[in-house]
Amino acid sequence: MEIECTARKVGNSIGIILPKGFVIKEGIKPSQNLRIEIKKQIKVKDVFGLFPEWKTPTQKLKDEARKGW
């Protein structure tokens, strides 16, 4: 099952809170060992500027892509 949650600072650590409905549905108990897969969400604004060698303006790239349509 996959859920979204927000990491929060807890003392000197980072923790996550599992929603109550998810805990009940999965039958999770306190002190139970869990295996969690972490996937960080990438925001579009974080991608901008990653390729400074691309000097062609975005609008020009879009225009060239639309020529064949």
N, C-alpha and C positions, 0 to 999 in steps of 0.2 A: 504494500500500500504506500502511496505517496501523499505527503501533506506539506504545506508551507508553514514555516514558523520563523520567528525573528530571534536572532542571537542576542543575549543580554549579558551585561557584566554582572558577575556574582563574585564579590570579593576581588581576588586577583585572577579569577578565571572567567571564561565565557560559558554560559549555559543556555539551553533551550528549554522551553516549556511546551509540553505536548498537550494539545487540546483535550478536554475532558471526554468529548464524544469519541475521539480516536482511541483514548486509553480504555474506555469501556468496551468499544467494539473489538479491540484487539486483545482484551483481557490482560492488560499489563498491570503488574503488581509492584509495589515498592520493593526496592533492592533486587529486582529481577534483572538479570543480564540481558542486554539488547545489542543487536548489531545494527548500526546506522550507517547509511551511505550518504555522504555530504556532496551536494551539487550546488556550487555557488552560482547565483543568477548573474548574468552579465547584462549590464545596462548599456543601451546604445550609446549614450554619452561617453562611456568609458572607452569605446572603440575609436572615436574621433581622435586624430593625431597620431595613431599608431603607425601610419605609413607616410612619413614626411617626404619620402622619395617620389610619391605620387603628386606630381605638380599640375596635372590636368584638372581644371575646375570640374566639379561635380555636374554642373549643368551641361557642359560640353560632352561629358561621358554619356549622360542621359540622351542627348540629342543624337549622338553617334549610334547608340543602341537602338533608337527608334527609326533610324533610316530605312532598315529592311522591312519594317512593318507596314 
